[in-house]
């Protein structure tokens, strides 16, 4: 559990560093790697990096459930992410936000995904604690 927390903190720091890097150096980097037309939208790069980073942080949190061999728990959080991304993108695009709306939708959708995974992990921890209590109670009862 401590290792999981340490890795999560390190991942969050790396993702924050990547977002900061793309925010500060996005335009020169895009000018080197792409066309000047794309480099004009350099403000989107850090937003897309943040949205992707938040989503992949949620993917890291899913490892806990996969370790416990219960991947089915994460179907609803993935559906929430896809639904939130679609609805927010559609709403912001309809309001004339264009690509900025899509970038914002990736951030909000990723945030919703992380919250849903944290909820599922918390419910799973409660379930595991209850099962451990029941098993220890049964062992004590049988030993009497």
Buried (B, 14 or more C-beta within 10 A) or exposed (E): EEEEEEEBEEBBEEBEEBBEBBBEBBBEBBBEEEEEEEBEBBBBBBBBBBBBBBBBBBBBBBEBBEEBEBEEBBEEBBEBBEEBBEEBBEEBBEEEBEBBBBBBBBBBBBBBBBEBBEEBBEEBEEEEEEEEEEEEEEEEEEEE
